[in-house]
Amino acid sequence: MSALTKVFVVLLVVLSLLLSAGMIVFVNHSQDYRADFEKERSEKLLAKQEATAARAEVAANNASRLASVTDLTNQIKVLSDSVANAQAGVTAKDAEIAGYKSTIAQLTASLGTNADASKVAQAALGEMQKNFDALRGADDKLQKVSAEQNTRINDLVNKLDVTERERRYATEQVAQLQQQLTQVMNVLHQYHIDPSGKNGPVGGPINPTPQVNINGVVRDTRSIGGVPYATISLGSADAVTKGMQFKVVDPQHNQFLGYLTVDTVEPHEATGRLTGPNVNDVRASVSEVRTQL
């Protein structure tokens, strides 16, 4: 065997080893990518299920709290009417007591005229005193009932305030879950994943067009390194994500200007690259961005 043949044999063995190592690395990485993809799809599906369950639970809680609010409101009205009636009774009793006092004063003044009148007045005075004591006792009871009912009303008002705060908190949770669900659905749409979990073709190029209809306004335009950029009035609070694509239009002339692909996202604005046939006509505060035309 010649030296040249030996060299070729050695090179062939080395290349075979390199090819085998490369194939092993490729297979391992492919399996890792597939496992990461399956894990992400499971997490998105779980997030959707949790959001659905949370919305159902919040709806049930809202219905229960609304029933509680109605019941508490009715109880407060009944107690308020009872307090009003009790206070009216107290006022009537006070007027009656005032009349008795006036009569007692008149009888007391006329006691000195004669003995018989004095005896009659004393008897009447004693009877009136009994009535006065009875009225005072009834007035005390009414005052006590009024105080108890006022305490009960304050307790019901406090419960109503707590229930209303819980209802508002539940509504905020629903809004937050709706926003999270919208973001998850956009990610699933980007990666061509069926949210129902059905088996089907996955992967492929990322779909930059979101399913939701989002509209905004161009706030600013500038050129960086000869590439046109624009800042829009939509951000992460509006479910905007990096890589999302918007259509840029001139609403005054009903003209399509180009595309904006989001690069950076903040809570209430986003910045992206402009591409298309008429990007030089994009104007701040005039041009609009839309996910769907």
C-alpha positions as CSV (number, residue, x, y, z in Angstrom):
1,M,0.0,0.0,0.0
2,S,1.5,3.4,-1.0
3,A,1.9,6.3,1.3
4,L,-0.7,8.3,-0.6
5,T,-3.3,5.5,-0.2
6,K,-2.6,5.4,3.5
7,V,-3.1,9.2,3.8
8,F,-6.4,8.9,2.0
9,V,-7.5,6.0,4.3
10,V,-6.6,8.1,7.4
11,L,-8.5,11.1,6.0
12,L,-11.5,8.9,5.3
13,V,-11.5,7.6,8.9
14,V,-11.2,11.1,10.3
15,L,-14.0,12.4,8.1
16,S,-16.2,9.5,9.1
17,L,-15.6,10.2,12.8
18,L,-16.4,13.9,12.3
19,L,-19.6,13.0,10.4
20,S,-20.7,10.6,13.1
21,A,-20.1,13.2,15.8
22,G,-21.9,15.8,13.8
23,M,-24.9,13.5,13.4
24,I,-25.0,12.8,17.1
25,V,-25.0,16.5,18.0
26,F,-27.7,17.2,15.4
27,V,-29.9,14.4,16.7
28,N,-29.5,15.5,20.3
29,H,-30.3,19.2,19.4
30,S,-33.3,18.2,17.4
31,Q,-34.7,16.2,20.3
32,D,-34.1,19.1,22.6
33,Y,-35.9,21.5,20.3
34,R,-38.8,19.1,19.9
35,A,-39.0,18.7,23.7
36,D,-38.9,22.5,24.3
37,F,-41.6,23.0,21.7
38,E,-43.9,20.3,23.3
39,K,-43.3,21.8,26.7
40,E,-44.2,25.3,25.5
41,R,-47.4,24.0,23.8
42,S,-48.4,22.2,27.0
43,E,-47.8,25.4,29.1
44,K,-49.8,27.5,26.7
45,L,-52.7,25.0,26.7
46,L,-52.6,24.9,30.6
47,A,-52.6,28.7,30.7
48,K,-55.7,28.8,28.5
49,Q,-57.5,26.2,30.7
50,E,-56.6,28.1,33.9
51,A,-57.8,31.4,32.3
52,T,-61.1,29.7,31.3
53,A,-61.6,28.2,34.8
54,A,-60.7,31.5,36.4
55,R,-63.3,33.4,34.3
56,A,-66.0,30.8,35.2
57,E,-65.1,31.1,38.9
58,V,-65.1,34.9,38.8
59,A,-68.5,34.9,37.0
60,A,-69.9,32.7,39.8
61,N,-68.4,34.9,42.5
62,N,-69.8,38.0,40.8
63,A,-73.3,36.5,40.7
64,S,-73.0,35.5,44.4
65,R,-71.7,38.9,45.4
66,L,-74.5,40.6,43.4
67,A,-77.1,38.5,45.2
68,S,-75.4,39.4,48.6
69,V,-75.4,43.1,47.7
70,T,-79.1,43.0,46.8
71,D,-80.0,41.2,50.0
72,L,-77.9,43.6,52.1
73,T,-79.5,46.6,50.4
74,N,-83.0,45.2,51.2
75,Q,-82.1,44.6,54.8
76,I,-80.8,48.2,55.1
77,K,-84.0,49.6,53.6
78,V,-86.2,47.6,56.1
79,L,-84.1,48.7,59.1
80,S,-84.1,52.3,57.9
81,D,-87.9,52.2,57.6
82,S,-88.1,50.7,61.1
83,V,-85.8,53.4,62.5
84,A,-87.8,56.1,60.9
85,N,-91.0,54.7,62.4
86,A,-89.4,54.4,65.8
87,Q,-88.2,58.0,65.6
88,A,-91.7,59.1,64.6
89,G,-93.0,57.3,67.7
90,V,-90.5,58.9,69.9
91,T,-91.5,62.4,68.6
92,A,-95.2,61.6,69.2
93,K,-94.4,60.4,72.7
94,D,-92.3,63.5,73.4
95,A,-95.2,65.7,72.3
96,E,-97.6,63.7,74.5
97,I,-95.2,64.1,77.5
98,A,-95.0,67.8,76.9
99,G,-98.8,68.0,77.0
100,Y,-98.8,66.1,80.3
101,K,-96.2,68.5,81.7
102,S,-98.3,71.5,80.7
103,T,-101.4,70.0,82.3
104,I,-99.4,69.2,85.5
105,A,-98.2,72.7,85.6
106,Q,-101.7,74.1,85.2
107,L,-103.1,71.8,87.9
108,T,-100.2,72.6,90.3
109,A,-100.9,76.3,89.9
110,S,-104.6,75.9,90.7
111,L,-104.0,73.7,93.8
112,G,-104.2,76.7,96.1
113,T,-107.8,77.7,95.2
114,N,-109.6,75.1,97.3
115,A,-109.0,71.7,99.0
116,D,-111.3,69.7,96.7
117,A,-109.6,70.9,93.6
118,S,-106.3,70.1,95.3
119,K,-107.4,66.5,95.9
120,V,-108.7,66.1,92.4
121,A,-105.5,67.7,91.1
122,Q,-103.3,65.4,93.2
123,A,-105.2,62.4,92.0
124,A,-104.9,63.6,88.4
125,L,-101.3,64.4,89.0
126,G,-100.6,60.9,90.3
127,E,-102.3,59.4,87.3
128,M,-100.4,61.6,84.9
129,Q,-97.1,60.8,86.7
130,K,-97.8,57.1,86.1
131,N,-98.6,57.8,82.4
132,F,-95.4,59.9,82.3
133,D,-93.3,57.1,83.8
134,A,-94.9,54.6,81.3
135,L,-94.2,56.9,78.4
136,R,-90.6,57.5,79.6
137,G,-90.1,53.8,79.8
138,A,-91.5,53.3,76.3
139,D,-89.3,56.1,75.1
140,D,-86.2,54.5,76.6
141,K,-87.0,51.2,74.9
142,L,-87.5,53.0,71.5
143,Q,-84.2,54.8,71.9
144,K,-82.5,51.4,72.7
145,V,-84.2,49.8,69.6
146,S,-83.2,52.8,67.5
147,A,-79.5,52.5,68.6
148,E,-79.4,48.8,68.0
149,Q,-80.9,49.2,64.5
150,N,-78.4,52.0,63.7
151,T,-75.6,49.6,64.7
152,R,-77.1,46.9,62.5
153,I,-77.3,49.3,59.6
154,N,-73.7,50.4,60.0
155,D,-72.7,46.7,60.1
156,L,-74.6,46.0,56.9
157,V,-73.1,49.0,55.1
158,N,-69.6,47.8,56.1
159,K,-70.4,44.4,54.7
160,L,-71.8,46.0,51.5
161,D,-68.5,48.0,51.1
162,V,-66.4,44.8,51.5
163,T,-68.6,43.0,49.0
164,E,-68.2,45.8,46.5
165,R,-64.4,45.9,46.9
166,E,-64.3,42.1,46.3
167,R,-66.4,42.5,43.2
168,R,-64.2,45.2,41.8
169,Y,-61.1,43.1,42.5
170,A,-62.7,40.1,40.8
171,T,-63.4,42.3,37.8
172,E,-59.8,43.5,37.6
173,Q,-58.7,39.8,37.8
174,V,-60.9,39.0,34.8
175,A,-59.5,41.9,32.8
176,Q,-55.9,40.8,33.6
177,L,-56.7,37.1,32.7
178,Q,-58.3,38.3,29.4
179,Q,-55.2,40.2,28.5
180,Q,-53.0,37.2,29.4
181,L,-55.2,35.0,27.3
182,T,-55.0,37.3,24.3
183,Q,-51.2,37.3,24.6
184,V,-51.1,33.5,24.7
185,M,-53.4,33.2,21.7
186,N,-51.2,35.5,19.8
187,V,-48.1,33.4,20.6
188,L,-50.0,30.2,19.6
189,H,-51.0,31.9,16.3
190,Q,-47.4,33.0,15.7
191,Y,-46.1,29.4,16.0
192,H,-49.1,27.8,14.1
193,I,-50.3,25.9,17.2
194,D,-53.9,24.8,17.4
195,P,-55.2,26.1,20.8
196,S,-57.7,23.2,21.0
197,G,-54.7,20.8,21.4
198,K,-55.6,18.8,18.3
199,N,-52.9,17.0,16.4
200,G,-51.9,18.7,13.2
201,P,-49.0,20.3,11.4
202,V,-47.0,22.6,13.5
203,G,-43.9,24.7,13.0
204,G,-43.2,26.5,9.8
205,P,-42.4,30.2,9.5
206,I,-43.6,32.4,12.3
207,N,-46.8,34.1,11.5
208,P,-46.3,37.8,12.4
209,T,-50.0,38.8,11.9
210,P,-52.0,38.6,15.2
211,Q,-55.6,37.3,15.3
212,V,-56.9,40.2,17.3
213,N,-57.8,43.5,15.6
214,I,-55.6,46.2,17.1
215,N,-55.5,49.8,15.8
216,G,-53.1,52.6,16.8
217,V,-51.4,55.9,15.6
218,V,-47.9,56.6,14.5
219,R,-46.3,58.9,17.2
220,D,-42.9,59.4,15.7
221,T,-40.7,58.5,12.7
222,R,-36.9,58.4,12.3
223,S,-34.1,56.8,10.3
224,I,-31.4,54.7,12.0
225,G,-28.5,53.7,9.8
226,G,-30.6,54.5,6.7
227,V,-33.4,52.2,7.9
228,P,-36.8,53.9,8.6
229,Y,-38.3,53.3,12.1
230,A,-41.5,54.4,13.7
231,T,-43.0,54.5,17.2
232,I,-46.7,53.7,17.6
233,S,-49.3,54.3,20.4
234,L,-49.6,50.6,21.3
235,G,-47.6,48.5,23.8
236,S,-47.6,45.4,25.9
237,A,-50.7,46.7,27.7
238,D,-52.5,46.3,24.4
239,A,-51.1,42.7,23.9
240,V,-48.4,43.9,21.4
241,T,-45.4,41.5,21.3
242,K,-42.0,41.6,19.6
243,G,-42.1,40.4,16.0
244,M,-45.8,41.4,15.6
245,Q,-46.5,43.0,12.2
246,F,-48.8,46.0,11.5
247,K,-50.2,47.5,8.3
248,V,-49.5,51.2,8.0
249,V,-52.2,53.2,6.2
250,D,-53.0,56.8,5.5
251,P,-56.7,57.1,6.6
252,Q,-57.2,60.5,5.0
253,H,-56.5,59.1,1.5
254,N,-57.3,55.5,2.2
255,Q,-53.8,54.5,1.1
256,F,-51.6,51.5,2.1
257,L,-48.1,52.7,3.0
258,G,-46.3,49.6,4.1
259,Y,-45.6,47.3,7.1
260,L,-44.2,47.9,10.6
261,T,-42.5,45.0,12.3
262,V,-42.2,45.5,16.1
263,D,-38.6,45.4,17.5
264,T,-39.0,46.8,21.0
265,V,-42.1,46.9,23.3
266,E,-43.0,49.1,26.3
267,P,-46.2,49.2,28.3
268,H,-47.9,51.9,26.2
269,E,-45.8,52.2,23.0
270,A,-43.7,50.1,20.6
271,T,-41.0,50.8,18.0
272,G,-40.4,48.8,14.8
273,R,-38.9,48.8,11.3
274,L,-40.9,50.2,8.3
275,T,-40.9,48.3,5.0
276,G,-43.1,48.7,2.0
277,P,-43.7,50.8,-1.1
278,N,-44.6,54.1,0.5
279,V,-42.8,54.3,3.9
280,N,-41.5,57.8,3.1
281,D,-45.1,59.0,3.3
282,V,-45.6,57.8,6.9
283,R,-46.4,60.8,9.0
284,A,-46.6,61.1,12.8
285,S,-50.1,61.8,14.3
286,V,-51.6,61.1,10.8
287,S,-50.7,57.6,9.7
288,E,-52.4,54.7,11.5
289,V,-51.3,51.1,12.2
290,R,-53.7,48.2,12.0
291,T,-53.3,44.4,12.4
292,Q,-56.1,43.8,10.0
293,L,-57.3,45.9,7.1
